[in-house]
Amino acid sequence: MYLQTILEDAGFHVVTACDGEEGLQKIRAQRPDFISLDLVMPRKTGHRLLMELKKDKDLSRIPVLIVTAHARTDLGKAQMAEIFDGAALLGPGLYLEKPVKPLQYVQCVQRALGLPVSESLDEPSDMRDEIQNLVKDADAETLARALAALKRSEKS
């Protein structure tokens, strides 16, 4: 949601997927202009998804940016080496390591799409009020699941 919000605040239309399998289905159903991809995802890793995209003549042309906390860890180092050795990704700004700075992320997307690169970002709309409204209307079980997911993502 963090990366989604950054791109939406910068004016991009964003479609998200919960895992690599859903991502591939959405990509095939409606070809995106750009893909932001994490290496570590359930059901189908980002690495596997990228390799499947590269097998498809049309989908292999979609610019991809890998955003991961695992580029230098045992979990992702081998996958990143295979991605670069196999030339699955080419060019500058191929991946960003988490934590990602909003301006840096938007600039990478803009470069990949051949758009003018922003020098700064407008402050996001008052997200604090928006979050407070969402929290006040959410049920306890949903909040507990969201908190558990945030805790899991902090560990990775």
N, C-alpha and C positions, 0 to 999 in steps of 0.2 A: 504494500500500500504506500510505503514511503516513496519508492521510485515512481509509482503511478502518479502520486500527487505532484511530485516534482515536474513530471512531463505535462500533466494537465494544467498546472499553474503556468507553464511556459507556452501553453496554447496547443499542445498536441492532443489528438484523439487517441486514447489508449484502450486496448483490449487486453485483458489479463487471462491467465490460465492458472489453475491450482497446481498442476503438475505437467510433466513433459508429454504425457499421453494426450491430455486435453489440449495442450499447446499445439501439438502436431495436427490434431483434428481442426482446430480453429485456423491454423495457418493454411491448411489445404482447402477449407471451406471459403475463406476470404483472404487472399494473398495480401499480407501487410507490406508496407513500404520499408519497415525496419523491425528488427527483433532484438530485444534486450533479454539476455538469457543468463540464468544462474547455472553453475555446474551441478550443484546438489539440489535435486528435486525428487519428489516421490514418483513411483511407477516407471518413469523413464528419465534418466539423468539428462542434464543439459548436454553432456558429451554425446550421448546416444542420439538425442534429438538433432544436434548439429550434424552428425554423421549421416543421418537419414535425409536431412535437408540437402546435403552436398551430393547425394545420389540422384536428386531430381534436377533436371536441367533448368527448369523455370525457378524453382524454389532456391536453388543454390546461388542465385543472383541477388537475393535479399541481403542487405547489409545486416551483420550480426555483431552485437557488442556483448561480450561476456562480462557480467558483473558478479564477482565471487569473492568470498573470504578464503578460498581454498587454493589459490593459484600457486602458493608456495608450501602448502601442507602435504603430508603424505596422501591425504584424501584426493587432492586435485592435481598435484604436481605431474604425475604420469599422464593424466588426461590432457593437461595443458601441453605437455611435450608432444603427445600424439596429434593434437589439434594443429600445432605449429609445424611439426615435422611433415605432416600430411598436407600442409598448405590448405587446411580447411578454412583458415582465416588469413587474409592478406591485408596489408596496409597498416597505417598508423592508428592508434587508438582502438586496438582490437579487444582489449579487456581493461577493466577497472577493478581495483581491489577495494573491498569494503573496509572501513566505512567510506561511502561515496559522498563527495561534496556536491550539492545540488548544481552549482554553476558548471563544475567540471563534467558532470553527467550530461547536462543539457548541451554543452559544447560538443561533446563526443557524438551525440545524436545528430546535432546540426551538421557537423563535418561529414558524417557518414551519409547524410541525405543531400549534401551539396548546398546547404542553406547558409545564409549569412550567420556568422558566429556571434552570439551575444557577449557583450563585455561585462554585463551584470544582469541580475534577475530582479524583477519586481518582488517585493515582499509578498508572500502568499496571503490570500485573504485570511481574515481572522480565524485560523484553524482552531484555536483554543475554544472559541464559542461553539464552533461546529462540532468539535469532539464532545464538549460538555452536553450539547443537545442530544447527540447520538447516545451517549452513555446514560443520560437520564431516561431515555426511552427504551433502552435495551433491557432484556430480561437477564436475570442473574446467571443462568446457565450459559448464555451467549457470552457474557462478560468473562466468565470463568474460562471458557474455551479460548477466547482471545488472549487472555492473560497467559494461559499455558503455552499458546503458540508463540507469544513474544518471548517468554522465558526460554523456550527451545531454540529460537533463532539467536538469542544472545549467546548461547553455549556454542553455536557453530561458527 
